[in-house]
Amino acid sequence: MSNIPRISGRECIKALNKTGFYFKRQEGSHVVLRRDDPFGQVVVPDHKELDRGTLRAIIRAAGLGLEEFKKLL
């Protein structure tokens, strides 16, 4: 399988903040992040460890590549 990093939801949020995403709202353990230009919105679960498929979907929804996302960590 590919080398997707095993990270927490908070680490993912910090990486996405570097690309222009900001906190919009939170419902339970799910944090909604938004970026205005170009518009994008992603939901990140605030869990201790994100599932690999979930993290891959978040990266794709944010419009990033896997290597680009790893550099943000």
Distance bins in CASP14 RR format, pairs under 12 A and 6 or more apart:
PFRMAT RR
TARGET T0000
AUTHOR 0000-0000-0000
RMODE 2
METHOD distances of the structure
MODEL  1
1 52 1 0 0 1 0 0 0 0 0 0 0
1 53 0 0 0 0 0 1 0 0 0 0 0
1 56 0 0 0 0 0 1 0 0 0 0 0
2 52 0 0 0 0 1 0 0 0 0 0 0
2 53 0 0 0 0 0 1 0 0 0 0 0
2 55 0 0 0 0 0 1 0 0 0 0 0
2 56 0 0 0 0 1 0 0 0 0 0 0
2 59 0 0 0 0 0 1 0 0 0 0 0
2 65 0 0 0 0 0 1 0 0 0 0 0
2 66 1 0 0 1 0 0 0 0 0 0 0
2 67 0 0 0 0 0 1 0 0 0 0 0
2 70 0 0 0 0 0 1 0 0 0 0 0
3 52 0 0 0 0 1 0 0 0 0 0 0
3 55 0 0 0 0 0 1 0 0 0 0 0
3 56 0 0 0 0 0 1 0 0 0 0 0
3 66 0 0 0 0 1 0 0 0 0 0 0
3 67 0 0 0 0 1 0 0 0 0 0 0
3 69 0 0 0 0 0 1 0 0 0 0 0
3 70 0 0 0 0 1 0 0 0 0 0 0
4 12 0 0 0 0 0 1 0 0 0 0 0
4 49 0 0 0 0 0 1 0 0 0 0 0
4 50 0 0 0 0 1 0 0 0 0 0 0
4 51 0 0 0 0 1 0 0 0 0 0 0
4 52 1 0 1 0 0 0 0 0 0 0 0
4 53 1 0 0 1 0 0 0 0 0 0 0
4 54 0 0 0 0 0 1 0 0 0 0 0
4 55 1 0 1 0 0 0 0 0 0 0 0
4 56 1 0 0 1 0 0 0 0 0 0 0
4 57 0 0 0 0 0 1 0 0 0 0 0
4 58 0 0 0 0 0 1 0 0 0 0 0
4 59 0 0 0 0 1 0 0 0 0 0 0
4 60 0 0 0 0 0 1 0 0 0 0 0
4 65 0 0 0 0 0 1 0 0 0 0 0
4 66 1 0 0 1 0 0 0 0 0 0 0
4 67 0 0 0 0 0 1 0 0 0 0 0
4 69 0 0 0 0 1 0 0 0 0 0 0
4 70 0 0 0 0 1 0 0 0 0 0 0
4 73 0 0 0 0 0 1 0 0 0 0 0
5 11 0 0 0 0 1 0 0 0 0 0 0
5 12 0 0 0 0 1 0 0 0 0 0 0
5 15 0 0 0 0 1 0 0 0 0 0 0
5 49 0 0 0 0 0 1 0 0 0 0 0
5 50 0 0 0 0 1 0 0 0 0 0 0
5 52 0 0 0 0 1 0 0 0 0 0 0
5 55 1 0 0 1 0 0 0 0 0 0 0
5 56 0 0 0 0 0 1 0 0 0 0 0
5 59 0 0 0 0 0 1 0 0 0 0 0
5 66 0 0 0 0 1 0 0 0 0 0 0
5 67 0 0 0 0 0 1 0 0 0 0 0
5 69 0 0 0 0 1 0 0 0 0 0 0
5 70 1 0 0 1 0 0 0 0 0 0 0
5 71 0 0 0 0 0 1 0 0 0 0 0
5 72 0 0 0 0 0 1 0 0 0 0 0
5 73 1 0 0 1 0 0 0 0 0 0 0
6 12 0 0 0 0 0 1 0 0 0 0 0
6 47 0 0 0 0 0 1 0 0 0 0 0
6 48 0 0 0 0 0 1 0 0 0 0 0
6 49 1 0 1 0 0 0 0 0 0 0 0
6 50 1 0 0 1 0 0 0 0 0 0 0
6 51 0 0 0 0 1 0 0 0 0 0 0
6 52 1 0 0 1 0 0 0 0 0 0 0
6 53 0 0 0 0 0 1 0 0 0 0 0
6 54 0 0 0 0 0 1 0 0 0 0 0
6 55 0 0 0 0 1 0 0 0 0 0 0
6 73 0 0 0 0 0 1 0 0 0 0 0
7 13 0 0 0 0 1 0 0 0 0 0 0
7 14 0 0 0 0 1 0 0 0 0 0 0
7 15 0 0 0 0 1 0 0 0 0 0 0
7 16 0 0 0 0 0 1 0 0 0 0 0
7 44 0 0 0 0 0 1 0 0 0 0 0
7 45 0 0 0 0 0 1 0 0 0 0 0
7 47 0 0 0 0 0 1 0 0 0 0 0
7 48 0 0 0 0 1 0 0 0 0 0 0
7 49 1 0 0 1 0 0 0 0 0 0 0
7 50 1 0 0 1 0 0 0 0 0 0 0
7 51 0 0 0 0 0 1 0 0 0 0 0
7 52 0 0 0 0 0 1 0 0 0 0 0
7 54 0 0 0 0 0 1 0 0 0 0 0
7 55 1 0 0 1 0 0 0 0 0 0 0
7 58 0 0 0 0 0 1 0 0 0 0 0
7 59 0 0 0 0 0 1 0 0 0 0 0
7 69 0 0 0 0 1 0 0 0 0 0 0
7 70 0 0 0 0 1 0 0 0 0 0 0
7 72 0 0 0 0 0 1 0 0 0 0 0
7 73 1 0 0 1 0 0 0 0 0 0 0
8 14 0 0 0 0 1 0 0 0 0 0 0
8 15 0 0 0 0 0 1 0 0 0 0 0
8 29 0 0 0 0 0 1 0 0 0 0 0
8 31 0 0 0 0 0 1 0 0 0 0 0
8 44 0 0 0 0 1 0 0 0 0 0 0
8 45 0 0 0 0 1 0 0 0 0 0 0
8 46 0 0 0 0 1 0 0 0 0 0 0
8 47 1 0 0 1 0 0 0 0 0 0 0
8 48 1 0 1 0 0 0 0 0 0 0 0
8 49 1 0 0 1 0 0 0 0 0 0 0
8 50 1 0 0 1 0 0 0 0 0 0 0
8 51 0 0 0 0 0 1 0 0 0 0 0
8 54 0 0 0 0 0 1 0 0 0 0 0
8 55 0 0 0 0 0 1 0 0 0 0 0
8 73 0 0 0 0 0 1 0 0 0 0 0
9 15 0 0 0 0 1 0 0 0 0 0 0
9 16 0 0 0 0 1 0 0 0 0 0 0
9 17 0 0 0 0 0 1 0 0 0 0 0
9 29 0 0 0 0 1 0 0 0 0 0 0
9 30 0 0 0 0 0 1 0 0 0 0 0
9 31 1 0 0 1 0 0 0 0 0 0 0
9 33 0 0 0 0 0 1 0 0 0 0 0
9 42 0 0 0 0 0 1 0 0 0 0 0
9 43 0 0 0 0 0 1 0 0 0 0 0
9 44 1 0 1 0 0 0 0 0 0 0 0
9 45 1 0 0 1 0 0 0 0 0 0 0
9 46 1 0 1 0 0 0 0 0 0 0 0
9 47 1 0 1 0 0 0 0 0 0 0 0
9 48 1 0 0 1 0 0 0 0 0 0 0
9 49 0 0 0 0 1 0 0 0 0 0 0
9 50 1 0 1 0 0 0 0 0 0 0 0
9 51 0 0 0 0 0 1 0 0 0 0 0
9 54 0 0 0 0 1 0 0 0 0 0 0
9 55 0 0 0 0 1 0 0 0 0 0 0
9 58 0 0 0 0 1 0 0 0 0 0 0
9 73 0 0 0 0 0 1 0 0 0 0 0
10 16 0 0 0 0 0 1 0 0 0 0 0
10 17 0 0 0 0 0 1 0 0 0 0 0
10 23 0 0 0 0 0 1 0 0 0 0 0
10 29 0 0 0 0 0 1 0 0 0 0 0
10 31 0 0 0 0 1 0 0 0 0 0 0
10 44 0 0 0 0 1 0 0 0 0 0 0
10 45 0 0 0 0 0 1 0 0 0 0 0
10 46 1 0 0 1 0 0 0 0 0 0 0
10 47 0 0 0 0 1 0 0 0 0 0 0
10 48 0 0 0 0 1 0 0 0 0 0 0
10 49 0 0 0 0 0 1 0 0 0 0 0
10 50 0 0 0 0 0 1 0 0 0 0 0
10 73 0 0 0 0 0 1 0 0 0 0 0
11 17 0 0 0 0 0 1 0 0 0 0 0
11 18 0 0 0 0 0 1 0 0 0 0 0
11 44 0 0 0 0 1 0 0 0 0 0 0
11 46 0 0 0 0 0 1 0 0 0 0 0
11 47 0 0 0 0 0 1 0 0 0 0 0
11 48 0 0 0 0 0 1 0 0 0 0 0
11 49 0 0 0 0 1 0 0 0 0 0 0
11 50 0 0 0 0 1 0 0 0 0 0 0
11 55 0 0 0 0 0 1 0 0 0 0 0
11 58 0 0 0 0 0 1 0 0 0 0 0
11 69 0 0 0 0 0 1 0 0 0 0 0
11 70 0 0 0 0 0 1 0 0 0 0 0
11 72 0 0 0 0 1 0 0 0 0 0 0
11 73 1 0 0 1 0 0 0 0 0 0 0
12 18 0 0 0 0 0 1 0 0 0 0 0
12 19 0 0 0 0 0 1 0 0 0 0 0
12 21 0 0 0 0 0 1 0 0 0 0 0
12 31 0 0 0 0 1 0 0 0 0 0 0
12 33 0 0 0 0 1 0 0 0 0 0 0
12 42 0 0 0 0 1 0 0 0 0 0 0
12 43 0 0 0 0 0 1 0 0 0 0 0
12 44 1 0 1 0 0 0 0 0 0 0 0
12 45 0 0 0 0 1 0 0 0 0 0 0
12 46 0 0 0 0 1 0 0 0 0 0 0
12 47 0 0 0 0 1 0 0 0 0 0 0
12 48 0 0 0 0 0 1 0 0 0 0 0
12 49 0 0 0 0 0 1 0 0 0 0 0
12 50 1 0 0 1 0 0 0 0 0 0 0
12 51 0 0 0 0 0 1 0 0 0 0 0
12 54 0 0 0 0 1 0 0 0 0 0 0
12 55 1 0 0 1 0 0 0 0 0 0 0
12 56 0 0 0 0 0 1 0 0 0 0 0
12 57 0 0 0 0 0 1 0 0 0 0 0
12 58 1 0 0 1 0 0 0 0 0 0 0
12 59 0 0 0 0 1 0 0 0 0 0 0
12 61 0 0 0 0 0 1 0 0 0 0 0
12 62 0 0 0 0 1 0 0 0 0 0 0
12 64 0 0 0 0 0 1 0 0 0 0 0
12 69 0 0 0 0 1 0 0 0 0 0 0
12 70 0 0 0 0 0 1 0 0 0 0 0
12 72 0 0 0 0 1 0 0 0 0 0 0
12 73 0 0 0 0 1 0 0 0 0 0 0
13 19 0 0 0 0 0 1 0 0 0 0 0
13 20 0 0 0 0 0 1 0 0 0 0 0
13 21 1 0 0 1 0 0 0 0 0 0 0
13 22 0 0 0 0 0 1 0 0 0 0 0
13 23 1 0 0 1 0 0 0 0 0 0 0
13 24 0 0 0 0 0 1 0 0 0 0 0
13 26 0 0 0 0 0 1 0 0 0 0 0
13 30 0 0 0 0 0 1 0 0 0 0 0
13 31 1 0 0 1 0 0 0 0 0 0 0
13 32 0 0 0 0 0 1 0 0 0 0 0
13 33 1 0 0 1 0 0 0 0 0 0 0
13 42 0 0 0 0 1 0 0 0 0 0 0
13 43 0 0 0 0 0 1 0 0 0 0 0
13 44 1 0 1 0 0 0 0 0 0 0 0
13 45 0 0 0 0 0 1 0 0 0 0 0
13 46 1 0 0 1 0 0 0 0 0 0 0
13 47 0 0 0 0 0 1 0 0 0 0 0
13 50 0 0 0 0 0 1 0 0 0 0 0
13 55 0 0 0 0 0 1 0 0 0 0 0
13 58 0 0 0 0 1 0 0 0 0 0 0
13 62 0 0 0 0 0 1 0 0 0 0 0
13 72 0 0 0 0 0 1 0 0 0 0 0
13 73 0 0 0 0 0 1 0 0 0 0 0
14 20 0 0 0 0 0 1 0 0 0 0 0
14 21 0 0 0 0 0 1 0 0 0 0 0
14 22 0 0 0 0 0 1 0 0 0 0 0
14 23 0 0 0 0 0 1 0 0 0 0 0
14 31 0 0 0 0 0 1 0 0 0 0 0
14 33 0 0 0 0 0 1 0 0 0 0 0
14 44 0 0 0 0 0 1 0 0 0 0 0
14 46 0 0 0 0 0 1 0 0 0 0 0
14 69 0 0 0 0 0 1 0 0 0 0 0
14 72 0 0 0 0 1 0 0 0 0 0 0
14 73 0 0 0 0 1 0 0 0 0 0 0
15 21 0 0 0 0 1 0 0 0 0 0 0
15 33 0 0 0 0 0 1 0 0 0 0 0
15 42 0 0 0 0 0 1 0 0 0 0 0
15 44 0 0 0 0 1 0 0 0 0 0 0
15 50 0 0 0 0 0 1 0 0 0 0 0
15 55 0 0 0 0 0 1 0 0 0 0 0
15 58 0 0 0 0 1 0 0 0 0 0 0
15 59 0 0 0 0 1 0 0 0 0 0 0
15 62 0 0 0 0 1 0 0 0 0 0 0
15 64 0 0 0 0 1 0 0 0 0 0 0
15 65 0 0 0 0 0 1 0 0 0 0 0
15 66 0 0 0 0 0 1 0 0 0 0 0
15 68 0 0 0 0 1 0 0 0 0 0 0
15 69 1 0 0 1 0 0 0 0 0 0 0
15 70 0 0 0 0 1 0 0 0 0 0 0
15 71 0 0 0 0 1 0 0 0 0 0 0
15 72 1 1 0 0 0 0 0 0 0 0 0
15 73 1 0 1 0 0 0 0 0 0 0 0
16 22 0 0 0 0 1 0 0 0 0 0 0
16 23 0 0 0 0 0 1 0 0 0 0 0
16 24 0 0 0 0 0 1 0 0 0 0 0
16 31 0 0 0 0 1 0 0 0 0 0 0
16 32 0 0 0 0 0 1 0 0 0 0 0
16 33 1 0 1 0 0 0 0 0 0 0 0
16 34 0 0 0 0 0 1 0 0 0 0 0
16 35 0 0 0 0 1 0 0 0 0 0 0
16 40 0 0 0 0 0 1 0 0 0 0 0
16 41 0 0 0 0 0 1 0 0 0 0 0
16 42 1 0 0 1 0 0 0 0 0 0 0
16 43 0 0 0 0 0 1 0 0 0 0 0
16 44 1 0 0 1 0 0 0 0 0 0 0
16 55 0 0 0 0 0 1 0 0 0 0 0
16 58 1 0 0 1 0 0 0 0 0 0 0
16 59 0 0 0 0 1 0 0 0 0 0 0
16 61 0 0 0 0 0 1 0 0 0 0 0
16 62 1 0 0 1 0 0 0 0 0 0 0
16 63 0 0 0 0 0 1 0 0 0 0 0
16 64 0 0 0 0 1 0 0 0 0 0 0
16 68 0 0 0 0 0 1 0 0 0 0 0
16 69 0 0 0 0 1 0 0 0 0 0 0
16 72 1 0 0 1 0 0 0 0 0 0 0
16 73 0 0 0 0 0 1 0 0 0 0 0
17 23 0 0 0 0 1 0 0 0 0 0 0
17 31 0 0 0 0 0 1 0 0 0 0 0
17 33 1 0 0 1 0 0 0 0 0 0 0
17 34 0 0 0 0 0 1 0 0 0 0 0
17 35 0 0 0 0 1 0 0 0 0 0 0
17 42 0 0 0 0 0 1 0 0 0 0 0
17 44 0 0 0 0 0 1 0 0 0 0 0
17 62 0 0 0 0 0 1 0 0 0 0 0
17 72 0 0 0 0 1 0 0 0 0 0 0
17 73 0 0 0 0 0 1 0 0 0 0 0
18 33 0 0 0 0 0 1 0 0 0 0 0
18 35 0 0 0 0 0 1 0 0 0 0 0
18 62 0 0 0 0 0 1 0 0 0 0 0
18 64 0 0 0 0 0 1 0 0 0 0 0
18 68 0 0 0 0 0 1 0 0 0 0 0
18 69 0 0 0 0 0 1 0 0 0 0 0
18 71 0 0 0 0 1 0 0 0 0 0 0
18 72 1 0 1 0 0 0 0 0 0 0 0
18 73 0 0 0 0 1 0 0 0 0 0 0
19 33 0 0 0 0 1 0 0 0 0 0 0
19 34 0 0 0 0 0 1 0 0 0 0 0
19 35 1 0 0 1 0 0 0 0 0 0 0
19 36 0 0 0 0 0 1 0 0 0 0 0
19 37 0 0 0 0 0 1 0 0 0 0 0
19 38 0 0 0 0 0 1 0 0 0 0 0
19 40 0 0 0 0 0 1 0 0 0 0 0
19 42 0 0 0 0 0 1 0 0 0 0 0
19 58 0 0 0 0 0 1 0 0 0 0 0
19 59 0 0 0 0 0 1 0 0 0 0 0
19 62 1 0 0 1 0 0 0 0 0 0 0
19 63 0 0 0 0 1 0 0 0 0 0 0
19 64 1 0 0 1 0 0 0 0 0 0 0
19 65 0 0 0 0 0 1 0 0 0 0 0
19 68 0 0 0 0 1 0 0 0 0 0 0
19 69 0 0 0 0 1 0 0 0 0 0 0
19 71 0 0 0 0 0 1 0 0 0 0 0
19 72 1 0 0 1 0 0 0 0 0 0 0
19 73 0 0 0 0 0 1 0 0 0 0 0
20 33 0 0 0 0 1 0 0 0 0 0 0
20 34 0 0 0 0 1 0 0 0 0 0 0
20 35 1 0 1 0 0 0 0 0 0 0 0
20 36 0 0 0 0 1 0 0 0 0 0 0
20 37 0 0 0 0 1 0 0 0 0 0 0
20 38 0 0 0 0 0 1 0 0 0 0 0
20 39 0 0 0 0 0 1 0 0 0 0 0
20 40 0 0 0 0 1 0 0 0 0 0 0
20 42 0 0 0 0 0 1 0 0 0 0 0
20 62 0 0 0 0 1 0 0 0 0 0 0
20 63 0 0 0 0 0 1 0 0 0 0 0
20 64 0 0 0 0 0 1 0 0 0 0 0
20 72 0 0 0 0 0 1 0 0 0 0 0
21 31 0 0 0 0 0 1 0 0 0 0 0
21 32 0 0 0 0 1 0 0 0 0 0 0
21 33 1 0 1 0 0 0 0 0 0 0 0
21 34 1 0 0 1 0 0 0 0 0 0 0
21 35 1 0 1 0 0 0 0 0 0 0 0
21 36 0 0 0 0 1 0 0 0 0 0 0
21 37 0 0 0 0 0 1 0 0 0 0 0
21 38 0 0 0 0 0 1 0 0 0 0 0
21 39 0 0 0 0 0 1 0 0 0 0 0
21 40 1 0 0 1 0 0 0 0 0 0 0
21 41 0 0 0 0 1 0 0 0 0 0 0
21 42 1 0 0 1 0 0 0 0 0 0 0
21 43 0 0 0 0 0 1 0 0 0 0 0
21 44 0 0 0 0 1 0 0 0 0 0 0
21 58 0 0 0 0 0 1 0 0 0 0 0
21 59 0 0 0 0 0 1 0 0 0 0 0
21 61 0 0 0 0 0 1 0 0 0 0 0
21 62 1 0 0 1 0 0 0 0 0 0 0
21 63 0 0 0 0 0 1 0 0 0 0 0
21 64 0 0 0 0 0 1 0 0 0 0 0
21 72 0 0 0 0 0 1 0 0 0 0 0
22 31 0 0 0 0 0 1 0 0 0 0 0
22 32 0 0 0 0 0 1 0 0 0 0 0
22 33 1 0 0 1 0 0 0 0 0 0 0
22 34 1 0 0 1 0 0 0 0 0 0 0
22 35 1 0 0 1 0 0 0 0 0 0 0
22 36 0 0 0 0 1 0 0 0 0 0 0
22 37 0 0 0 0 0 1 0 0 0 0 0
22 40 0 0 0 0 0 1 0 0 0 0 0
22 41 0 0 0 0 0 1 0 0 0 0 0
22 42 0 0 0 0 0 1 0 0 0 0 0
23 31 1 0 0 1 0 0 0 0 0 0 0
23 32 1 0 0 1 0 0 0 0 0 0 0
23 33 1 0 0 1 0 0 0 0 0 0 0
23 34 0 0 0 0 1 0 0 0 0 0 0
23 35 0 0 0 0 0 1 0 0 0 0 0
23 41 0 0 0 0 0 1 0 0 0 0 0
23 42 0 0 0 0 0 1 0 0 0 0 0
23 43 0 0 0 0 0 1 0 0 0 0 0
23 44 0 0 0 0 0 1 0 0 0 0 0
23 46 0 0 0 0 0 1 0 0 0 0 0
24 30 0 0 0 0 0 1 0 0 0 0 0
24 31 0 0 0 0 1 0 0 0 0 0 0
24 32 1 0 1 0 0 0 0 0 0 0 0
24 33 1 0 0 1 0 0 0 0 0 0 0
24 34 1 0 1 0 0 0 0 0 0 0 0
24 35 0 0 0 0 1 0 0 0 0 0 0
24 36 0 0 0 0 0 1 0 0 0 0 0
24 40 0 0 0 0 0 1 0 0 0 0 0
24 41 1 0 0 1 0 0 0 0 0 0 0
24 42 0 0 0 0 1 0 0 0 0 0 0
24 43 0 0 0 0 1 0 0 0 0 0 0
24 44 0 0 0 0 0 1 0 0 0 0 0
25 31 1 0 0 1 0 0 0 0 0 0 0
25 32 1 0 1 0 0 0 0 0 0 0 0
25 33 0 0 0 0 1 0 0 0 0 0 0
25 34 0 0 0 0 1 0 0 0 0 0 0
25 41 0 0 0 0 0 1 0 0 0 0 0
25 43 0 0 0 0 0 1 0 0 0 0 0
25 44 0 0 0 0 0 1 0 0 0 0 0
26 32 1 0 0 1 0 0 0 0 0 0 0
26 33 0 0 0 0 1 0 0 0 0 0 0
26 43 0 0 0 0 1 0 0 0 0 0 0
26 44 0 0 0 0 1 0 0 0 0 0 0
26 45 0 0 0 0 0 1 0 0 0 0 0
26 46 1 0 0 1 0 0 0 0 0 0 0
27 43 0 0 0 0 1 0 0 0 0 0 0
27 44 0 0 0 0 0 1 0 0 0 0 0
27 45 0 0 0 0 0 1 0 0 0 0 0
27 46 0 0 0 0 0 1 0 0 0 0 0
28 43 0 0 0 0 0 1 0 0 0 0 0
28 44 0 0 0 0 0 1 0 0 0 0 0
28 45 0 0 0 0 1 0 0 0 0 0 0
28 46 0 0 0 0 1 0 0 0 0 0 0
28 47 0 0 0 0 0 1 0 0 0 0 0
29 43 0 0 0 0 0 1 0 0 0 0 0
29 44 0 0 0 0 1 0 0 0 0 0 0
29 45 1 0 1 0 0 0 0 0 0 0 0
29 46 1 0 1 0 0 0 0 0 0 0 0
29 47 1 0 0 1 0 0 0 0 0 0 0
29 48 0 0 0 0 0 1 0 0 0 0 0
29 50 0 0 0 0 0 1 0 0 0 0 0
30 42 0 0 0 0 0 1 0 0 0 0 0
30 43 1 0 1 0 0 0 0 0 0 0 0
30 44 1 0 0 1 0 0 0 0 0 0 0
30 45 1 0 1 0 0 0 0 0 0 0 0
30 46 1 0 0 1 0 0 0 0 0 0 0
30 47 0 0 0 0 1 0 0 0 0 0 0
30 50 0 0 0 0 0 1 0 0 0 0 0
30 54 0 0 0 0 0 1 0 0 0 0 0
30 58 0 0 0 0 0 1 0 0 0 0 0
31 41 0 0 0 0 0 1 0 0 0 0 0
31 42 0 0 0 0 1 0 0 0 0 0 0
31 43 1 0 0 1 0 0 0 0 0 0 0
31 44 1 0 1 0 0 0 0 0 0 0 0
31 45 1 0 0 1 0 0 0 0 0 0 0
31 46 1 0 1 0 0 0 0 0 0 0 0
31 47 0 0 0 0 0 1 0 0 0 0 0
31 50 0 0 0 0 0 1 0 0 0 0 0
31 58 0 0 0 0 0 1 0 0 0 0 0
32 40 0 0 0 0 0 1 0 0 0 0 0
32 41 1 0 0 1 0 0 0 0 0 0 0
32 42 1 0 0 1 0 0 0 0 0 0 0
32 43 1 0 1 0 0 0 0 0 0 0 0
32 44 0 0 0 0 1 0 0 0 0 0 0
32 45 0 0 0 0 0 1 0 0 0 0 0
32 46 0 0 0 0 0 1 0 0 0 0 0
32 58 0 0 0 0 0 1 0 0 0 0 0
32 61 0 0 0 0 0 1 0 0 0 0 0
33 40 0 0 0 0 1 0 0 0 0 0 0
33 41 1 0 0 1 0 0 0 0 0 0 0
33 42 1 0 1 0 0 0 0 0 0 0 0
33 43 1 0 0 1 0 0 0 0 0 0 0
33 44 1 0 0 1 0 0 0 0 0 0 0
33 45 0 0 0 0 0 1 0 0 0 0 0
33 46 0 0 0 0 0 1 0 0 0 0 0
33 58 0 0 0 0 1 0 0 0 0 0 0
33 61 0 0 0 0 1 0 0 0 0 0 0
33 62 0 0 0 0 1 0 0 0 0 0 0
34 40 1 0 0 1 0 0 0 0 0 0 0
34 41 1 0 1 0 0 0 0 0 0 0 0
34 42 0 0 0 0 1 0 0 0 0 0 0
34 43 0 0 0 0 0 1 0 0 0 0 0
34 44 0 0 0 0 0 1 0 0 0 0 0
34 61 0 0 0 0 0 1 0 0 0 0 0
34 62 0 0 0 0 0 1 0 0 0 0 0
35 41 1 0 0 1 0 0 0 0 0 0 0
35 42 0 0 0 0 1 0 0 0 0 0 0
35 61 0 0 0 0 0 1 0 0 0 0 0
35 62 1 0 0 1 0 0 0 0 0 0 0
35 63 0 0 0 0 1 0 0 0 0 0 0
35 64 0 0 0 0 0 1 0 0 0 0 0
38 62 0 0 0 0 0 1 0 0 0 0 0
38 63 0 0 0 0 1 0 0 0 0 0 0
39 61 0 0 0 0 0 1 0 0 0 0 0
39 62 0 0 0 0 0 1 0 0 0 0 0
39 63 0 0 0 0 0 1 0 0 0 0 0
40 58 0 0 0 0 0 1 0 0 0 0 0
40 60 0 0 0 0 0 1 0 0 0 0 0
40 61 1 0 0 1 0 0 0 0 0 0 0
40 62 1 0 0 1 0 0 0 0 0 0 0
40 63 0 0 0 0 1 0 0 0 0 0 0
40 64 0 0 0 0 0 1 0 0 0 0 0
41 58 0 0 0 0 0 1 0 0 0 0 0
41 61 1 0 0 1 0 0 0 0 0 0 0
41 62 0 0 0 0 1 0 0 0 0 0 0
41 63 0 0 0 0 0 1 0 0 0 0 0
42 54 0 0 0 0 0 1 0 0 0 0 0
42 55 0 0 0 0 0 1 0 0 0 0 0
42 57 0 0 0 0 1 0 0 0 0 0 0
42 58 1 0 1 0 0 0 0 0 0 0 0
42 59 0 0 0 0 1 0 0 0 0 0 0
42 60 0 0 0 0 1 0 0 0 0 0 0
42 61 1 0 1 0 0 0 0 0 0 0 0
42 62 1 0 1 0 0 0 0 0 0 0 0
42 63 0 0 0 0 1 0 0 0 0 0 0
42 64 0 0 0 0 0 1 0 0 0 0 0
42 69 0 0 0 0 0 1 0 0 0 0 0
43 50 0 0 0 0 0 1 0 0 0 0 0
43 54 0 0 0 0 1 0 0 0 0 0 0
43 57 0 0 0 0 1 0 0 0 0 0 0
43 58 1 0 0 1 0 0 0 0 0 0 0
43 61 0 0 0 0 1 0 0 0 0 0 0
43 62 0 0 0 0 0 1 0 0 0 0 0
44 50 1 0 0 1 0 0 0 0 0 0 0
44 51 0 0 0 0 0 1 0 0 0 0 0
44 54 0 0 0 0 1 0 0 0 0 0 0
44 55 0 0 0 0 1 0 0 0 0 0 0
44 57 0 0 0 0 0 1 0 0 0 0 0
44 58 1 0 1 0 0 0 0 0 0 0 0
44 59 0 0 0 0 0 1 0 0 0 0 0
44 61 0 0 0 0 1 0 0 0 0 0 0
44 62 0 0 0 0 1 0 0 0 0 0 0
45 51 0 0 0 0 1 0 0 0 0 0 0
45 53 0 0 0 0 0 1 0 0 0 0 0
45 54 1 0 0 1 0 0 0 0 0 0 0
45 55 0 0 0 0 1 0 0 0 0 0 0
45 57 0 0 0 0 0 1 0 0 0 0 0
45 58 0 0 0 0 1 0 0 0 0 0 0
47 54 0 0 0 0 1 0 0 0 0 0 0
47 55 0 0 0 0 0 1 0 0 0 0 0
47 58 0 0 0 0 0 1 0 0 0 0 0
49 55 0 0 0 0 1 0 0 0 0 0 0
50 56 0 0 0 0 1 0 0 0 0 0 0
50 57 0 0 0 0 1 0 0 0 0 0 0
50 58 1 0 0 1 0 0 0 0 0 0 0
50 59 0 0 0 0 0 1 0 0 0 0 0
50 69 0 0 0 0 0 1 0 0 0 0 0
51 57 0 0 0 0 1 0 0 0 0 0 0
51 58 0 0 0 0 0 1 0 0 0 0 0
52 58 0 0 0 0 0 1 0 0 0 0 0
52 59 0 0 0 0 0 1 0 0 0 0 0
52 66 0 0 0 0 0 1 0 0 0 0 0
53 59 0 0 0 0 1 0 0 0 0 0 0
53 60 0 0 0 0 1 0 0 0 0 0 0
53 61 0 0 0 0 0 1 0 0 0 0 0
53 66 0 0 0 0 0 1 0 0 0 0 0
54 60 0 0 0 0 0 1 0 0 0 0 0
54 61 0 0 0 0 0 1 0 0 0 0 0
55 61 0 0 0 0 0 1 0 0 0 0 0
55 62 0 0 0 0 0 1 0 0 0 0 0
55 64 0 0 0 0 0 1 0 0 0 0 0
55 65 0 0 0 0 0 1 0 0 0 0 0
55 66 0 0 0 0 1 0 0 0 0 0 0
55 69 0 0 0 0 1 0 0 0 0 0 0
55 70 0 0 0 0 0 1 0 0 0 0 0
55 73 0 0 0 0 0 1 0 0 0 0 0
56 62 0 0 0 0 0 1 0 0 0 0 0
56 63 0 0 0 0 0 1 0 0 0 0 0
56 64 0 0 0 0 0 1 0 0 0 0 0
56 65 0 0 0 0 1 0 0 0 0 0 0
56 66 1 0 0 1 0 0 0 0 0 0 0
56 69 0 0 0 0 1 0 0 0 0 0 0
57 63 0 0 0 0 0 1 0 0 0 0 0
57 64 0 0 0 0 0 1 0 0 0 0 0
58 64 0 0 0 0 1 0 0 0 0 0 0
58 65 0 0 0 0 0 1 0 0 0 0 0
58 66 0 0 0 0 0 1 0 0 0 0 0
58 69 0 0 0 0 1 0 0 0 0 0 0
59 65 1 0 0 1 0 0 0 0 0 0 0
59 66 1 0 0 1 0 0 0 0 0 0 0
59 67 0 0 0 0 0 1 0 0 0 0 0
59 68 0 0 0 0 1 0 0 0 0 0 0
59 69 1 0 1 0 0 0 0 0 0 0 0
59 70 0 0 0 0 1 0 0 0 0 0 0
59 72 0 0 0 0 1 0 0 0 0 0 0
59 73 0 0 0 0 0 1 0 0 0 0 0
60 66 0 0 0 0 1 0 0 0 0 0 0
60 68 0 0 0 0 0 1 0 0 0 0 0
60 69 0 0 0 0 1 0 0 0 0 0 0
61 69 0 0 0 0 0 1 0 0 0 0 0
62 68 0 0 0 0 1 0 0 0 0 0 0
62 69 1 0 0 1 0 0 0 0 0 0 0
62 72 0 0 0 0 1 0 0 0 0 0 0
63 69 0 0 0 0 1 0 0 0 0 0 0
64 70 0 0 0 0 1 0 0 0 0 0 0
64 71 0 0 0 0 1 0 0 0 0 0 0
64 72 1 0 0 1 0 0 0 0 0 0 0
64 73 0 0 0 0 0 1 0 0 0 0 0
65 71 0 0 0 0 1 0 0 0 0 0 0
65 72 0 0 0 0 0 1 0 0 0 0 0
66 72 0 0 0 0 0 1 0 0 0 0 0
66 73 0 0 0 0 0 1 0 0 0 0 0
67 73 0 0 0 0 0 1 0 0 0 0 0
END
